Amino acid sequence: MDNRFKWINTEIIYQETRADELRWLITKEQICDQQTNTTFSRSILRHPGVAAVMAINEQREVLLIEQFRYTAKTEMWEIPTGTLQGELKDKQVIAKELPRLAAERELNEEAGYSATRFELVKRFYVMPGTSDGLVYLFLAFDLSPKKAIADIGEVVTKVKFFPINEALNMIAKGEICDAKTIIGIYAAKEYLDKNL
């Protein structure tokens, strides 16, 4: 399948930067399907990926934050998550930061905690029809409070630990509708079930 498609041209439409750090690109890409000899265009969000953290405390509770999301225009319960630092290479955004380091940073910035142990449990795409951004999902353990320093524009309104069954009920009731958070809660449930 890799040889079937040939990229003819990539035009950068928009480049998101924050504090001189490349966050993502929106590109218009011209692609040729060599099997049918058809050329078409796609707009793609080129992204360095994100690190998401499902923190679990000694009481076997999971950490969620409530924050305002500008795209959805509402507050949402989520797990701490942040974009990996990126750089431009051949009209692509390449991560220049290890996902684990981003996970540590985001747990601190968004939730006000540090952890001594992180385990990468899943990697997944959220919107593969639109973006190449991978989510690196970590479980974090051995937590301790640490002064939080949020990014400009981030509005975290609550930081709270929940028993795993309560978090699962929040999913069932539609109170949690963020995909990475849902996957994170199920990953925590799986871990907790295996480590009674």
N, C-alpha and C positions, 0 to 999 in steps of 0.2 A: 504494500500500500504506500510505503514511503516514496517509491519511485514513480508512483502514478501522478503525483501533484508536483508542479514546478512553480516556485514563486518567481514572478516576472518583475514586479515592482512593489516597493513598500514606501508609502508616503506618511510621514509623521504629521498628524492633524493637530494634536494637542500634547503638551508635555507638562505634567504636574510636578512641580518642585516645591519643597518646603525647606527653608533654611539651607539653601544650596544643595539639597539632597534630592536626587531624582526618585520620584515615587512611582509613577507609571506613565505610559504613553497610550494615546489612542492613535491607531494607524489605519490607513486604508491600504489594503493589500490586494494586488492583482495576482490571481492564481490561474494556472492552466491545468486542466484535467487532461493529461496526455493520453488517456485511454479513449476519451470521447473527442479530444481536440477542441474542447470548449474552454473559453476564458471567462472568468467572473471575478467580482470584487467582494471583499468582506471588510467590515470595520471590526477591529480587534482591540481589546484592552490588553496591552502587554504589561505584565506585572511581575515584580520580583518575588512575590509570594508573601505569605503572612505566617506568623507564629501565633498559635492559640494555646492557652494554658488552662487546664482543668485542675485546679488546686484542691487537694484533699487534706483535711486537718486530722489531728489525732483522734477526734470523735467520729471520724469516718463521714464527715459532712463535706459537701462540695461548695466551693466559693463562686458566687455569681455577683456581677456588678450590674447596676441599672444605669444606663447612660442614654443621653439624647442622641438620636441618629438623624442627621439632617436630611438624608435621602428619603427616609420613611416618615419624617416629621413627627416622631414620637419617641418616647422613652422605651427602651427594650432591655429585658434581662439577657445578659450575655456572659461569656467567659472573657477574661482579659485577652486581647488580641491586638497585634500590631504588624504593620508592614515592615518587611526586611529592608534594610538600606540597599538602594540599587544604584547601578551605573549604566550608562548607555554603551552598547557594543553592537555594531552592525545593525542599527535600527531596532534593537531588542533591549529590554531591560533585564540586566543580569544582577542577581543578588550578590552583594559584596560583604554580606554579614551572615554568620552562621545562624540557622534558625534557633538553636538553643540560647544564644546570646540575646536574640530578640525576645524570646520567651521570658528570660530573666528580667529584661528591661520592662516589658509590658506588665508583668505581674507587679512590679514595683510601681510603675507610673500610674496604672489604672486602679490597682487594688490596695496599694500600700503594704505589700508583703514581699518577703524574699523567701527562697526555698533552697535547701542544700541538695536536693535530689530531683532531677528531671528525667522522665522517660518518654522518648518519642514513641507514640503508640499507633499513629495513623498519619498517612499523607493522602490528600484527596483534592480534587477540583470541585469548586462550588458551581461555576458556570462555564463548563468547557466549550459551549457553543459561542461564547462571547469573549472569554478571557483565558489566558494561559497561566493564571496565578494559582499556585499550589498552596494549600493550607497544611502546615505542619502542626499536628496536634500533640501536645505534651501533657502528661500527668505530672504534677509537682507535689512534693512531700516535704516534711520537716519545715514547716512554715514558721516565720517569725515576722512581727510587724516591722515595717520600715517606712520612714516618711515618704509619702507619695509626692511626685512632682509631675503633674499632668501636662500633656502637650497643649499648645495653644489651640483653642477651639474644642477641646475635649471637655465634656460636661458629664462627669460621673456623679449621680445623685445618691446612690446607695451602694454599699459593699456589705454583703451578708452571706453567712454560711447557711446551707440548707441540708437537712437529712436527704439522702438520695431518693427515698420514696416521695418526699414532698416535691423535689425537682422533677421527678417523673410525672407526678400529678399535674404540675404546672404545664408540662408539655401536652398532656392529654386535654387539659382545659383550654389550650391555645394561648396561655400566658407567656410561654416561651415559643417563639416562632423563628428564631435564628438558626440556620442549618448547622453551623459549626458548633453552636452551643448544644443543640440536640445530640449531635454525634458525640460531643465531649461528655455529656451526661451518661449516655449509653456506654461509652468507654469506661467511665468511672464505675458504673454499675457492674460491668463485666469484671473489672479489677477487684472490686470489693467482694463480689461473689466468690472469686477464686482465692481470696486472701481473708477468709473469715477470722 
